[in-house]
Amino acid sequence: MKTATIPSLRVEPELRAAAESVLKDGETLSGLMEEALKKQVHYRKTQAEFIARGLAAREEAKRSGEYYDADEVHDELRAMLEAKRAELRK
């Protein structure tokens, strides 16, 4: 598989020094940058999907006229959490 390059990144010397200071044994600055880029891409995709689901839920609520009170939802989630905790304690 061919690889591609990312444009070079100009940063302040202090930022480069800070990045180099947190490298793990055997890790390169390039490796750190690649890992950070992958995490940011994943985060942004996840965030976009979350927003899309929220907007779709809003449209469905408008269409159906069915809305839920936040306190009721929180109570139901608390009950689910407590049930799971009780199950794990057994």
mmCIF file as gemmi writes it, N, C-alpha and C atoms, coordinates in Angstrom:
data_model
loop_
_atom_site.group_PDB
_atom_site.id
_atom_site.type_symbol
_atom_site.label_atom_id
_atom_site.label_alt_id
_atom_site.label_comp_id
_atom_site.label_asym_id
_atom_site.label_entity_id
_atom_site.label_seq_id
_atom_site.pdbx_PDB_ins_code
_atom_site.Cartn_x
_atom_site.Cartn_y
_atom_site.Cartn_z
_atom_site.occupancy
_atom_site.B_iso_or_equiv
_atom_site.pdbx_formal_charge
_atom_site.auth_seq_id
_atom_site.auth_asym_id
_atom_site.pdbx_PDB_model_num
ATOM 1 N N . MET Axp A 1 ? 0.842 -1.173 0 1 0 ? 1 A 1
ATOM 2 C CA . MET Axp A 1 ? 0 0 0 1 0 ? 1 A 1
ATOM 3 C C . MET Axp A 1 ? 0.891 1.242 0 1 0 ? 1 A 1
ATOM 4 N N . LYS Axp A 2 ? 0.577 2.161 -0.866 1 0 ? 2 A 1
ATOM 5 C CA . LYS Axp A 2 ? 1.326 3.409 -0.904 1 0 ? 2 A 1
ATOM 6 C C . LYS Axp A 2 ? 0.95 4.273 0.29 1 0 ? 2 A 1
ATOM 7 N N . THR Axp A 3 ? 1.875 5.091 0.716 1 0 ? 3 A 1
ATOM 8 C CA . THR Axp A 3 ? 1.585 6.031 1.787 1 0 ? 3 A 1
ATOM 9 C C . THR Axp A 3 ? 1.551 7.441 1.215 1 0 ? 3 A 1
ATOM 10 N N . ALA Axp A 4 ? 0.964 8.333 1.951 1 0 ? 4 A 1
ATOM 11 C CA . ALA Axp A 4 ? 0.898 9.733 1.553 1 0 ? 4 A 1
ATOM 12 C C . ALA Axp A 4 ? 1.578 10.562 2.626 1 0 ? 4 A 1
ATOM 13 N N . THR Axp A 5 ? 1.894 11.776 2.288 1 0 ? 5 A 1
ATOM 14 C CA . THR Axp A 5 ? 2.521 12.649 3.273 1 0 ? 5 A 1
ATOM 15 C C . THR Axp A 5 ? 1.537 13.72 3.714 1 0 ? 5 A 1
ATOM 16 N N . ILE Axp A 6 ? 1.778 14.219 4.899 1 0 ? 6 A 1
ATOM 17 C CA . ILE Axp A 6 ? 1.011 15.327 5.459 1 0 ? 6 A 1
ATOM 18 C C . ILE Axp A 6 ? 1.883 16.575 5.296 1 0 ? 6 A 1
ATOM 19 N N . PRO Axp A 7 ? 1.286 17.707 5.003 1 0 ? 7 A 1
ATOM 20 C CA . PRO Axp A 7 ? 2.104 18.919 4.875 1 0 ? 7 A 1
ATOM 21 C C . PRO Axp A 7 ? 2.907 19.185 6.151 1 0 ? 7 A 1
ATOM 22 N N . SER Axp A 8 ? 4.096 19.719 5.967 1 0 ? 8 A 1
ATOM 23 C CA . SER Axp A 8 ? 4.922 20.021 7.135 1 0 ? 8 A 1
ATOM 24 C C . SER Axp A 8 ? 4.206 21.061 7.991 1 0 ? 8 A 1
ATOM 25 N N . LEU Axp A 9 ? 4.517 21.04 9.248 1 0 ? 9 A 1
ATOM 26 C CA . LEU Axp A 9 ? 3.82 21.883 10.207 1 0 ? 9 A 1
ATOM 27 C C . LEU Axp A 9 ? 4.825 22.808 10.887 1 0 ? 9 A 1
ATOM 28 N N . ARG Axp A 10 ? 4.622 24.085 10.779 1 0 ? 10 A 1
ATOM 29 C CA . ARG Axp A 10 ? 5.49 25.049 11.45 1 0 ? 10 A 1
ATOM 30 C C . ARG Axp A 10 ? 4.873 25.388 12.807 1 0 ? 10 A 1
ATOM 31 N N . VAL Axp A 11 ? 5.685 25.246 13.843 1 0 ? 11 A 1
ATOM 32 C CA . VAL Axp A 11 ? 5.229 25.54 15.204 1 0 ? 11 A 1
ATOM 33 C C . VAL Axp A 11 ? 6.297 26.357 15.917 1 0 ? 11 A 1
ATOM 34 N N . GLU Axp A 12 ? 5.899 26.945 17.015 1 0 ? 12 A 1
ATOM 35 C CA . GLU Axp A 12 ? 6.846 27.661 17.862 1 0 ? 12 A 1
ATOM 36 C C . GLU Axp A 12 ? 7.834 26.653 18.459 1 0 ? 12 A 1
ATOM 37 N N . PRO Axp A 13 ? 9.067 27.063 18.647 1 0 ? 13 A 1
ATOM 38 C CA . PRO Axp A 13 ? 10.06 26.151 19.235 1 0 ? 13 A 1
ATOM 39 C C . PRO Axp A 13 ? 9.623 25.584 20.59 1 0 ? 13 A 1
ATOM 40 N N . GLU Axp A 14 ? 8.882 26.379 21.349 1 0 ? 14 A 1
ATOM 41 C CA . GLU Axp A 14 ? 8.413 25.9 22.665 1 0 ? 14 A 1
ATOM 42 C C . GLU Axp A 14 ? 7.451 24.716 22.522 1 0 ? 14 A 1
ATOM 43 N N . LEU Axp A 15 ? 6.591 24.763 21.507 1 0 ? 15 A 1
ATOM 44 C CA . LEU Axp A 15 ? 5.649 23.652 21.29 1 0 ? 15 A 1
ATOM 45 C C . LEU Axp A 15 ? 6.399 22.396 20.869 1 0 ? 15 A 1
ATOM 46 N N . ARG Axp A 16 ? 7.369 22.553 19.98 1 0 ? 16 A 1
ATOM 47 C CA . ARG Axp A 16 ? 8.159 21.388 19.565 1 0 ? 16 A 1
ATOM 48 C C . ARG Axp A 16 ? 8.886 20.78 20.768 1 0 ? 16 A 1
ATOM 49 N N . ALA Axp A 17 ? 9.479 21.635 21.594 1 0 ? 17 A 1
ATOM 50 C CA . ALA Axp A 17 ? 10.196 21.147 22.785 1 0 ? 17 A 1
ATOM 51 C C . ALA Axp A 17 ? 9.234 20.437 23.735 1 0 ? 17 A 1
ATOM 52 N N . ALA Axp A 18 ? 8.042 20.995 23.902 1 0 ? 18 A 1
ATOM 53 C CA . ALA Axp A 18 ? 7.045 20.36 24.778 1 0 ? 18 A 1
ATOM 54 C C . ALA Axp A 18 ? 6.647 18.992 24.236 1 0 ? 18 A 1
ATOM 55 N N . ALA Axp A 19 ? 6.453 18.907 22.923 1 0 ? 19 A 1
ATOM 56 C CA . ALA Axp A 19 ? 6.084 17.627 22.312 1 0 ? 19 A 1
ATOM 57 C C . ALA Axp A 19 ? 7.206 16.615 22.476 1 0 ? 19 A 1
ATOM 58 N N . GLU Axp A 20 ? 8.414 17.033 22.228 1 0 ? 20 A 1
ATOM 59 C CA . GLU Axp A 20 ? 9.557 16.124 22.371 1 0 ? 20 A 1
ATOM 60 C C . GLU Axp A 20 ? 9.732 15.667 23.82 1 0 ? 20 A 1
ATOM 61 N N . SER Axp A 21 ? 9.36 16.52 24.757 1 0 ? 21 A 1
ATOM 62 C CA . SER Axp A 21 ? 9.552 16.18 26.173 1 0 ? 21 A 1
ATOM 63 C C . SER Axp A 21 ? 8.601 15.092 26.655 1 0 ? 21 A 1
ATOM 64 N N . VAL Axp A 22 ? 7.533 14.834 25.911 1 0 ? 22 A 1
ATOM 65 C CA . VAL Axp A 22 ? 6.566 13.823 26.349 1 0 ? 22 A 1
ATOM 66 C C . VAL Axp A 22 ? 6.62 12.545 25.505 1 0 ? 22 A 1
ATOM 67 N N . LEU Axp A 23 ? 7.587 12.442 24.625 1 0 ? 23 A 1
ATOM 68 C CA . LEU Axp A 23 ? 7.717 11.236 23.813 1 0 ? 23 A 1
ATOM 69 C C . LEU Axp A 23 ? 8.033 10.032 24.696 1 0 ? 23 A 1
ATOM 70 N N . LYS Axp A 24 ? 7.431 8.906 24.373 1 0 ? 24 A 1
ATOM 71 C CA . LYS Axp A 24 ? 7.709 7.66 25.079 1 0 ? 24 A 1
ATOM 72 C C . LYS Axp A 24 ? 8.977 7.047 24.496 1 0 ? 24 A 1
ATOM 73 N N . ASP Axp A 25 ? 9.554 6.09 25.223 1 0 ? 25 A 1
ATOM 74 C CA . ASP Axp A 25 ? 10.759 5.418 24.728 1 0 ? 25 A 1
ATOM 75 C C . ASP Axp A 25 ? 10.506 4.846 23.34 1 0 ? 25 A 1
ATOM 76 N N . GLY Axp A 26 ? 11.367 5.177 22.404 1 0 ? 26 A 1
ATOM 77 C CA . GLY Axp A 26 ? 11.263 4.651 21.05 1 0 ? 26 A 1
ATOM 78 C C . GLY Axp A 26 ? 10.257 5.377 20.167 1 0 ? 26 A 1
ATOM 79 N N . GLU Axp A 27 ? 9.522 6.312 20.721 1 0 ? 27 A 1
ATOM 80 C CA . GLU Axp A 27 ? 8.518 7.042 19.946 1 0 ? 27 A 1
ATOM 81 C C . GLU Axp A 27 ? 9.177 8.23 19.245 1 0 ? 27 A 1
ATOM 82 N N . THR Axp A 28 ? 8.702 8.486 18.039 1 0 ? 28 A 1
ATOM 83 C CA . THR Axp A 28 ? 9.222 9.624 17.292 1 0 ? 28 A 1
ATOM 84 C C . THR Axp A 28 ? 8.203 10.753 17.303 1 0 ? 28 A 1
ATOM 85 N N . LEU Axp A 29 ? 8.674 11.936 16.985 1 0 ? 29 A 1
ATOM 86 C CA . LEU Axp A 29 ? 7.78 13.081 16.87 1 0 ? 29 A 1
ATOM 87 C C . LEU Axp A 29 ? 6.753 12.822 15.764 1 0 ? 29 A 1
ATOM 88 N N . SER Axp A 30 ? 7.19 12.224 14.679 1 0 ? 30 A 1
ATOM 89 C CA . SER Axp A 30 ? 6.264 11.883 13.59 1 0 ? 30 A 1
ATOM 90 C C . SER Axp A 30 ? 5.193 10.901 14.058 1 0 ? 30 A 1
ATOM 91 N N . GLY Axp A 31 ? 5.603 9.922 14.849 1 0 ? 31 A 1
ATOM 92 C CA . GLY Axp A 31 ? 4.655 8.948 15.38 1 0 ? 31 A 1
ATOM 93 C C . GLY Axp A 31 ? 3.626 9.595 16.292 1 0 ? 31 A 1
ATOM 94 N N . LEU Axp A 32 ? 4.093 10.517 17.125 1 0 ? 32 A 1
ATOM 95 C CA . LEU Axp A 32 ? 3.187 11.244 18.015 1 0 ? 32 A 1
ATOM 96 C C . LEU Axp A 32 ? 2.179 12.05 17.198 1 0 ? 32 A 1
ATOM 97 N N . MET Axp A 33 ? 2.672 12.725 16.163 1 0 ? 33 A 1
ATOM 98 C CA . MET Axp A 33 ? 1.793 13.537 15.317 1 0 ? 33 A 1
ATOM 99 C C . MET Axp A 33 ? 0.769 12.664 14.584 1 0 ? 33 A 1
ATOM 100 N N . GLU Axp A 34 ? 1.198 11.504 14.086 1 0 ? 34 A 1
ATOM 101 C CA . GLU Axp A 34 ? 0.275 10.604 13.395 1 0 ? 34 A 1
ATOM 102 C C . GLU Axp A 34 ? -0.815 10.114 14.346 1 0 ? 34 A 1
ATOM 103 N N . GLU Axp A 35 ? -0.416 9.732 15.546 1 0 ? 35 A 1
ATOM 104 C CA . GLU Axp A 35 ? -1.389 9.263 16.546 1 0 ? 35 A 1
ATOM 105 C C . GLU Axp A 35 ? -2.39 10.366 16.887 1 0 ? 35 A 1
ATOM 106 N N . ALA Axp A 36 ? -1.892 11.59 17.084 1 0 ? 36 A 1
ATOM 107 C CA . ALA Axp A 36 ? -2.775 12.712 17.402 1 0 ? 36 A 1
ATOM 108 C C . ALA Axp A 36 ? -3.743 12.985 16.255 1 0 ? 36 A 1
ATOM 109 N N . LEU Axp A 37 ? -3.263 12.906 15.032 1 0 ? 37 A 1
ATOM 110 C CA . LEU Axp A 37 ? -4.113 13.138 13.877 1 0 ? 37 A 1
ATOM 111 C C . LEU Axp A 37 ? -5.202 12.072 13.766 1 0 ? 37 A 1
ATOM 112 N N . LYS Axp A 38 ? -4.833 10.81 13.964 1 0 ? 38 A 1
ATOM 113 C CA . LYS Axp A 38 ? -5.818 9.727 13.92 1 0 ? 38 A 1
ATOM 114 C C . LYS Axp A 38 ? -6.899 9.928 14.987 1 0 ? 38 A 1
ATOM 115 N N . LYS Axp A 39 ? -6.48 10.28 16.194 1 0 ? 39 A 1
ATOM 116 C CA . LYS Axp A 39 ? -7.448 10.49 17.279 1 0 ? 39 A 1
ATOM 117 C C . LYS Axp A 39 ? -8.383 11.649 16.974 1 0 ? 39 A 1
ATOM 118 N N . GLN Axp A 40 ? -7.858 12.715 16.404 1 0 ? 40 A 1
ATOM 119 C CA . GLN Axp A 40 ? -8.679 13.881 16.09 1 0 ? 40 A 1
ATOM 120 C C . GLN Axp A 40 ? -9.668 13.572 14.962 1 0 ? 40 A 1
ATOM 121 N N . VAL Axp A 41 ? -9.23 12.813 13.961 1 0 ? 41 A 1
ATOM 122 C CA . VAL Axp A 41 ? -10.129 12.408 12.88 1 0 ? 41 A 1
ATOM 123 C C . VAL Axp A 41 ? -11.26 11.548 13.45 1 0 ? 41 A 1
ATOM 124 N N . HIS Axp A 42 ? -10.918 10.584 14.305 1 0 ? 42 A 1
ATOM 125 C CA . HIS Axp A 42 ? -11.937 9.721 14.916 1 0 ? 42 A 1
ATOM 126 C C . HIS Axp A 42 ? -12.905 10.552 15.758 1 0 ? 42 A 1
ATOM 127 N N . TYR Axp A 43 ? -12.37 11.467 16.555 1 0 ? 43 A 1
ATOM 128 C CA . TYR Axp A 43 ? -13.212 12.315 17.402 1 0 ? 43 A 1
ATOM 129 C C . TYR Axp A 43 ? -14.19 13.125 16.554 1 0 ? 43 A 1
ATOM 130 N N . ARG Axp A 44 ? -13.703 13.732 15.49 1 0 ? 44 A 1
ATOM 131 C CA . ARG Axp A 44 ? -14.563 14.58 14.666 1 0 ? 44 A 1
ATOM 132 C C . ARG Axp A 44 ? -15.627 13.773 13.936 1 0 ? 44 A 1
ATOM 133 N N . LYS Axp A 45 ? -15.274 12.567 13.487 1 0 ? 45 A 1
ATOM 134 C CA . LYS Axp A 45 ? -16.285 11.705 12.846 1 0 ? 45 A 1
ATOM 135 C C . LYS Axp A 45 ? -17.355 11.31 13.858 1 0 ? 45 A 1
ATOM 136 N N . THR Axp A 46 ? -16.925 10.931 15.045 1 0 ? 46 A 1
ATOM 137 C CA . THR Axp A 46 ? -17.853 10.546 16.106 1 0 ? 46 A 1
ATOM 138 C C . THR Axp A 46 ? -18.761 11.713 16.477 1 0 ? 46 A 1
ATOM 139 N N . GLN Axp A 47 ? -18.183 12.889 16.581 1 0 ? 47 A 1
ATOM 140 C CA . GLN Axp A 47 ? -18.955 14.085 16.917 1 0 ? 47 A 1
ATOM 141 C C . GLN Axp A 47 ? -19.985 14.389 15.825 1 0 ? 47 A 1
ATOM 142 N N . ALA Axp A 48 ? -19.589 14.283 14.57 1 0 ? 48 A 1
ATOM 143 C CA . ALA Axp A 48 ? -20.511 14.545 13.459 1 0 ? 48 A 1
ATOM 144 C C . ALA Axp A 48 ? -21.66 13.538 13.459 1 0 ? 48 A 1
ATOM 145 N N . GLU Axp A 49 ? -21.358 12.267 13.738 1 0 ? 49 A 1
ATOM 146 C CA . GLU Axp A 49 ? -22.396 11.24 13.805 1 0 ? 49 A 1
ATOM 147 C C . GLU Axp A 49 ? -23.355 11.509 14.961 1 0 ? 49 A 1
ATOM 148 N N . PHE Axp A 50 ? -22.821 11.929 16.108 1 0 ? 50 A 1
ATOM 149 C CA . PHE Axp A 50 ? -23.644 12.247 17.277 1 0 ? 50 A 1
ATOM 150 C C . PHE Axp A 50 ? -24.607 13.388 16.949 1 0 ? 50 A 1
ATOM 151 N N . ILE Axp A 51 ? -24.09 14.428 16.314 1 0 ? 51 A 1
ATOM 152 C CA . ILE Axp A 51 ? -24.929 15.568 15.951 1 0 ? 51 A 1
ATOM 153 C C . ILE Axp A 51 ? -26 15.147 14.951 1 0 ? 51 A 1
ATOM 154 N N . ALA Axp A 52 ? -25.624 14.319 13.987 1 0 ? 52 A 1
ATOM 155 C CA . ALA Axp A 52 ? -26.599 13.848 12.997 1 0 ? 52 A 1
ATOM 156 C C . ALA Axp A 52 ? -27.714 13.051 13.674 1 0 ? 52 A 1
ATOM 157 N N . ARG Axp A 53 ? -27.361 12.185 14.639 1 0 ? 53 A 1
ATOM 158 C CA . ARG Axp A 53 ? -28.388 11.421 15.358 1 0 ? 53 A 1
ATOM 159 C C . ARG Axp A 53 ? -29.3 12.347 16.157 1 0 ? 53 A 1
ATOM 160 N N . GLY Axp A 54 ? -28.704 13.376 16.784 1 0 ? 54 A 1
ATOM 161 C CA . GLY Axp A 54 ? -29.511 14.333 17.55 1 0 ? 54 A 1
ATOM 162 C C . GLY Axp A 54 ? -30.476 15.094 16.665 1 0 ? 54 A 1
ATOM 163 N N . LEU Axp A 55 ? -30.005 15.537 15.504 1 0 ? 55 A 1
ATOM 164 C CA . LEU Axp A 55 ? -30.88 16.26 14.581 1 0 ? 55 A 1
ATOM 165 C C . LEU Axp A 55 ? -31.987 15.36 14.044 1 0 ? 55 A 1
ATOM 166 N N . ALA Axp A 56 ? -31.645 14.108 13.765 1 0 ? 56 A 1
ATOM 167 C CA . ALA Axp A 56 ? -32.662 13.16 13.294 1 0 ? 56 A 1
ATOM 168 C C . ALA Axp A 56 ? -33.702 12.91 14.385 1 0 ? 56 A 1
ATOM 169 N N . ALA Axp A 57 ? -33.253 12.804 15.637 1 0 ? 57 A 1
ATOM 170 C CA . ALA Axp A 57 ? -34.181 12.595 16.754 1 0 ? 57 A 1
ATOM 171 C C . ALA Axp A 57 ? -35.095 13.807 16.921 1 0 ? 57 A 1
ATOM 172 N N . ARG Axp A 58 ? -34.53 14.994 16.748 1 0 ? 58 A 1
ATOM 173 C CA . ARG Axp A 58 ? -35.333 16.213 16.831 1 0 ? 58 A 1
ATOM 174 C C . ARG Axp A 58 ? -36.414 16.225 15.747 1 0 ? 58 A 1
ATOM 175 N N . GLU Axp A 59 ? -36.038 15.864 14.548 1 0 ? 59 A 1
ATOM 176 C CA . GLU Axp A 59 ? -37.01 15.835 13.449 1 0 ? 59 A 1
ATOM 177 C C . GLU Axp A 59 ? -38.082 14.781 13.695 1 0 ? 59 A 1
ATOM 178 N N . GLU Axp A 60 ? -37.688 13.646 14.228 1 0 ? 60 A 1
ATOM 179 C CA . GLU Axp A 60 ? -38.669 12.589 14.533 1 0 ? 60 A 1
ATOM 180 C C . GLU Axp A 60 ? -39.62 13.058 15.628 1 0 ? 60 A 1
ATOM 181 N N . ALA Axp A 61 ? -39.11 13.759 16.633 1 0 ? 61 A 1
ATOM 182 C CA . ALA Axp A 61 ? -39.967 14.283 17.701 1 0 ? 61 A 1
ATOM 183 C C . ALA Axp A 61 ? -40.944 15.31 17.133 1 0 ? 61 A 1
ATOM 184 N N . LYS Axp A 62 ? -40.462 16.171 16.243 1 0 ? 62 A 1
ATOM 185 C CA . LYS Axp A 62 ? -41.354 17.149 15.616 1 0 ? 62 A 1
ATOM 186 C C . LYS Axp A 62 ? -42.442 16.439 14.806 1 0 ? 62 A 1
ATOM 187 N N . ARG Axp A 63 ? -42.015 15.415 14.073 1 0 ? 63 A 1
ATOM 188 C CA . ARG Axp A 63 ? -42.962 14.686 13.217 1 0 ? 63 A 1
ATOM 189 C C . ARG Axp A 63 ? -44.021 13.96 14.042 1 0 ? 63 A 1
ATOM 190 N N . SER Axp A 64 ? -43.572 13.286 15.103 1 0 ? 64 A 1
ATOM 191 C CA . SER Axp A 64 ? -44.486 12.467 15.889 1 0 ? 64 A 1
ATOM 192 C C . SER Axp A 64 ? -45.183 13.25 17.004 1 0 ? 64 A 1
ATOM 193 N N . GLY Axp A 65 ? -44.608 14.373 17.395 1 0 ? 65 A 1
ATOM 194 C CA . GLY Axp A 65 ? -45.158 15.133 18.518 1 0 ? 65 A 1
ATOM 195 C C . GLY Axp A 65 ? -44.859 14.495 19.858 1 0 ? 65 A 1
ATOM 196 N N . GLU Axp A 66 ? -43.997 13.481 19.871 1 0 ? 66 A 1
ATOM 197 C CA . GLU Axp A 66 ? -43.67 12.753 21.098 1 0 ? 66 A 1
ATOM 198 C C . GLU Axp A 66 ? -42.365 13.29 21.68 1 0 ? 66 A 1
ATOM 199 N N . TYR Axp A 67 ? -42.476 13.904 22.843 1 0 ? 67 A 1
ATOM 200 C CA . TYR Axp A 67 ? -41.323 14.469 23.53 1 0 ? 67 A 1
ATOM 201 C C . TYR Axp A 67 ? -41.231 13.841 24.919 1 0 ? 67 A 1
ATOM 202 N N . TYR Axp A 68 ? -40.036 13.869 25.512 1 0 ? 68 A 1
ATOM 203 C CA . TYR Axp A 68 ? -39.831 13.291 26.834 1 0 ? 68 A 1
ATOM 204 C C . TYR Axp A 68 ? -39.258 14.353 27.762 1 0 ? 68 A 1
ATOM 205 N N . ASP Axp A 69 ? -39.74 14.356 28.99 1 0 ? 69 A 1
ATOM 206 C CA . ASP Axp A 69 ? -39.253 15.268 30.004 1 0 ? 69 A 1
ATOM 207 C C . ASP Axp A 69 ? -37.849 14.824 30.435 1 0 ? 69 A 1
ATOM 208 N N . ALA Axp A 70 ? -36.917 15.757 30.54 1 0 ? 70 A 1
ATOM 209 C CA . ALA Axp A 70 ? -35.537 15.433 30.884 1 0 ? 70 A 1
ATOM 210 C C . ALA Axp A 70 ? -35.445 14.711 32.228 1 0 ? 70 A 1
ATOM 211 N N . ASP Axp A 71 ? -36.232 15.138 33.219 1 0 ? 71 A 1
ATOM 212 C CA . ASP Axp A 71 ? -36.181 14.483 34.533 1 0 ? 71 A 1
ATOM 213 C C . ASP Axp A 71 ? -36.607 13.026 34.437 1 0 ? 71 A 1
ATOM 214 N N . GLU Axp A 72 ? -37.618 12.744 33.621 1 0 ? 72 A 1
ATOM 215 C CA . GLU Axp A 72 ? -38.055 11.357 33.444 1 0 ? 72 A 1
ATOM 216 C C . GLU Axp A 72 ? -36.962 10.519 32.786 1 0 ? 72 A 1
ATOM 217 N N . VAL Axp A 73 ? -36.31 11.078 31.796 1 0 ? 73 A 1
ATOM 218 C CA . VAL Axp A 73 ? -35.219 10.365 31.122 1 0 ? 73 A 1
ATOM 219 C C . VAL Axp A 73 ? -34.083 10.108 32.098 1 0 ? 73 A 1
ATOM 220 N N . HIS Axp A 74 ? -33.72 11.112 32.882 1 0 ? 74 A 1
ATOM 221 C CA . HIS Axp A 74 ? -32.651 10.937 33.868 1 0 ? 74 A 1
ATOM 222 C C . HIS Axp A 74 ? -33.012 9.87 34.887 1 0 ? 74 A 1
ATOM 223 N N . ASP Axp A 75 ? -34.258 9.862 35.348 1 0 ? 75 A 1
ATOM 224 C CA . ASP Axp A 75 ? -34.703 8.848 36.304 1 0 ? 75 A 1
ATOM 225 C C . ASP Axp A 75 ? -34.596 7.45 35.711 1 0 ? 75 A 1
ATOM 226 N N . GLU Axp A 76 ? -35.008 7.319 34.456 1 0 ? 76 A 1
ATOM 227 C CA . GLU Axp A 76 ? -34.935 6.013 33.796 1 0 ? 76 A 1
ATOM 228 C C . GLU Axp A 76 ? -33.481 5.569 33.621 1 0 ? 76 A 1
ATOM 229 N N . LEU Axp A 77 ? -32.609 6.472 33.244 1 0 ? 77 A 1
ATOM 230 C CA . LEU Axp A 77 ? -31.189 6.138 33.093 1 0 ? 77 A 1
ATOM 231 C C . LEU Axp A 77 ? -30.57 5.764 34.433 1 0 ? 77 A 1
ATOM 232 N N . ARG Axp A 78 ? -30.943 6.495 35.497 1 0 ? 78 A 1
ATOM 233 C CA . ARG Axp A 78 ? -30.45 6.16 36.838 1 0 ? 78 A 1
ATOM 234 C C . ARG Axp A 78 ? -30.885 4.756 37.241 1 0 ? 78 A 1
ATOM 235 N N . ALA Axp A 79 ? -32.14 4.423 36.96 1 0 ? 79 A 1
ATOM 236 C CA . ALA Axp A 79 ? -32.656 3.089 37.289 1 0 ? 79 A 1
ATOM 237 C C . ALA Axp A 79 ? -31.904 2.013 36.513 1 0 ? 79 A 1
ATOM 238 N N . MET Axp A 80 ? -31.626 2.275 35.253 1 0 ? 80 A 1
ATOM 239 C CA . MET Axp A 80 ? -30.875 1.309 34.443 1 0 ? 80 A 1
ATOM 240 C C . MET Axp A 80 ? -29.463 1.12 35.001 1 0 ? 80 A 1
ATOM 241 N N . LEU Axp A 81 ? -28.834 2.217 35.404 1 0 ? 81 A 1
ATOM 242 C CA . LEU Axp A 81 ? -27.495 2.155 35.958 1 0 ? 81 A 1
ATOM 243 C C . LEU Axp A 81 ? -27.495 1.379 37.274 1 0 ? 81 A 1
ATOM 244 N N . GLU Axp A 82 ? -28.438 1.654 38.121 1 0 ? 82 A 1
ATOM 245 C CA . GLU Axp A 82 ? -28.525 0.939 39.402 1 0 ? 82 A 1
ATOM 246 C C . GLU Axp A 82 ? -28.767 -0.556 39.185 1 0 ? 82 A 1
ATOM 247 N N . ALA Axp A 83 ? -29.611 -0.886 38.224 1 0 ? 83 A 1
ATOM 248 C CA . ALA Axp A 83 ? -29.885 -2.299 37.93 1 0 ? 83 A 1
ATOM 249 C C . ALA Axp A 83 ? -28.607 -2.989 37.463 1 0 ? 83 A 1
ATOM 250 N N . LYS Axp A 84 ? -27.838 -2.322 36.625 1 0 ? 84 A 1
ATOM 251 C CA . LYS Axp A 84 ? -26.59 -2.915 36.127 1 0 ? 84 A 1
ATOM 252 C C . LYS Axp A 84 ? -25.585 -3.057 37.263 1 0 ? 84 A 1
ATOM 253 N N . ARG Axp A 85 ? -25.507 -2.056 38.115 1 0 ? 85 A 1
ATOM 254 C CA . ARG Axp A 85 ? -24.584 -2.132 39.269 1 0 ? 85 A 1
ATOM 255 C C . ARG Axp A 85 ? -24.977 -3.287 40.185 1 0 ? 85 A 1
ATOM 256 N N . ALA Axp A 86 ? -26.266 -3.46 40.426 1 0 ? 86 A 1
ATOM 257 C CA . ALA Axp A 86 ? -26.742 -4.557 41.277 1 0 ? 86 A 1
ATOM 258 C C . ALA Axp A 86 ? -26.395 -5.901 40.644 1 0 ? 86 A 1
ATOM 259 N N . GLU Axp A 87 ? -26.553 -5.978 39.348 1 0 ? 87 A 1
ATOM 260 C CA . GLU Axp A 87 ? -26.227 -7.218 38.62 1 0 ? 87 A 1
ATOM 261 C C . GLU Axp A 87 ? -24.743 -7.536 38.741 1 0 ? 87 A 1
ATOM 262 N N . LEU Axp A 88 ? -23.904 -6.537 38.666 1 0 ? 88 A 1
ATOM 263 C CA . LEU Axp A 88 ? -22.454 -6.75 38.741 1 0 ? 88 A 1
ATOM 264 C C . LEU Axp A 88 ? -21.996 -7.118 40.166 1 0 ? 88 A 1
ATOM 265 N N . ARG Axp A 89 ? -22.755 -6.675 41.175 1 0 ? 89 A 1
ATOM 266 C CA . ARG Axp A 89 ? -22.402 -6.983 42.568 1 0 ? 89 A 1
ATOM 267 C C . ARG Axp A 89 ? -22.667 -8.444 42.889 1 0 ? 89 A 1
ATOM 268 N N . LYS Axp A 90 ? -23.551 -9.083 42.133 1 0 ? 90 A 1
ATOM 269 C CA . LYS Axp A 90 ? -23.897 -10.492 42.42 1 0 ? 90 A 1
ATOM 270 C C . LYS Axp A 90 ? -22.805 -11.439 42.012 1 0 ? 90 A 1
